[in-house]
């Protein structure tokens, strides 16, 4: 007898293709695409999209200053709701569009040499072309700091020294 195992992220099965991006151009309120993922946790998944849909979405993010605000308005105005946007690393039209809406930015960095270049991009405002946040600022989470590895210790120490109070959390692995 075979059993199928469901792999989930925040309670949403990985094989669930629903999302807001495929419908973003036709819907004015993306909250219709929110999925419940358990007790008081809701997810607005990106969803499965064609290349043409992704390009059209990115085009709107790039050229329509109110596109994201319009789609997320119902969610952003919900009292007491904390919204976390999980973005891919590096510059993107979505990151640039979200920057003006965010109250705070948390930037996860690994305790490795590659993350040092990400840090340089943030400092030189290369992620969005401007400061990341004018409201409550931005903070860094140093993730997977392995005290057994010299390079990890060195990078963690350098980041903590360089970032000072902007370090929100250091997660030892």
N, C-alpha and C positions, 0 to 999 in steps of 0.2 A: 504494500500500500504506500503510495507516494504522497507526501504532504507538500503543499505549496507554501513557501514562506513569504510573507509580505514584509518588504523592507520599507520603512517609513522615515520621513524626516518631519519632526514636529507633528506627528500623527497623520500626515498625508502620504499615502502610498507613492513610491517613486514612479510607478507605472501609471499614475493618474495624470493624464495629459491636459486637464483643464487649466486655464489660466486667463489672464486679462489681456495680454499683448495681442493675441489674435483678434480680439474684439475691440481693442482700444480705439480704433478709428471710428467705429460705429456707435459705441456706447459713450454717453457723457458722464456716467457715474460708474466707476470701476468697482464700487463696493458690492455690486451685484455678483462679482466673481470671487468674493471672499469665501474661503472654506473654513469650517470649524475644525479645529485640531485638538479638541479637548477642552478642559475646564478653563474658560476665559482666555484661550489662545486661538487666534484667528490668523489665517495665512492668505495673502494675496499672491498666488503663485504666478510666475512668469508664464509657464505653460509651454506646450508644444507649438512651435510656429514654423512656417516655411521661411525660406530665405527672403522672399519678397515681403512677407509680413514683418520680419525683423527689420529689413531696410526701411520700410514705410514708417514703422514705429520710431526708429532712430532718426529718420528725417524730420518727423514731427517734433521730437525732443530737441533737435538741433535748431529748427527754424520757427517754431511756434512757442513763444515764451509762456503762454498760458496753458499749454497742452497738459502738462503734468498736474498743475494746480487744479484744472477743471476735472480731470479724471479722479483725483484723490480727494477732492474737496469734502465729500461726505465723511471720509475717514479722518481727515486732518481736523475736522471741526467736531469730532465726537469727544465729549467731555471725558477727561481722565484716561483717554486711550494713549498708550505708549506705542509708537510705531518704530520698528527697526527695519531698515532697508539693508539687505545683504547684497553688496555689490561685488562684481569681479574686480580683481586687482588692476590698477592702472587707470589711465584716463579713459573716459567714455562719455557719450552724449547723456546717458542716464545720470551719471555722477554729477556732471555739470548742471543738469536740470534740477536735480535734487538739492544741490548746494544751497540755493536760496530758500528752500522750504524747511531745511533741517534746523532744529534748535541746537543740536550738538552732533559732532562727528566723533566716532570711535574708530581708530585705524589699527587693525591688528597687524602686527609684525612678528615674523619668526625671529628667533635669536640666531640668525645666520647672516652671512655676508650679502646675500641678495637683497635682504630687507634694508640694508644700509642704503642701497640705491633708491629704494622706495622712499625712504626718509628724506633723501636729497631732493626727490621730486616734490614732496610735500613742502619742504622748506623753500624751494624755488618757485612754488605755485604752479608747477607743471601739470598737476592733475586736473585743474579746472581753469587755469589762466587767471585766477584770483585767489584771495584768501579763502580758506575752506569755510569759515564760519564767522559771522559778525554778531551772533547772539551769545551763545555760551561757550564758544571756542571749539577746539578739537583736542582730543587726548589719544594716547597710544596705549595699546595692550600688547605687551611683549609675551608672545605665546610660545610654548614648548621650549622653555629655557632649560637646557640639560647641563646641570652643574658638573657632570662627569666629563664633559667634552670641553677642552680648552677654548676652542673657537667660540662655542656657545657662551662660555663664561666671559670671554673678552668682548664679544658683541653686546651681550646683556649689560655689562658694566659700562661700555662706551655709550650705549643708548640711554641708560639711566643717567649717566653724567651729562650727556648732551641735552636730554629732554627735561630733566629735573622734575618739576611739578606736573608737567604734561603727561607723565607716565601714570596712567590710571590703574594698571594692574600688571604684575609680572607673574605668569603662570609657569611654575616649574613642572617639568615632565618627569 
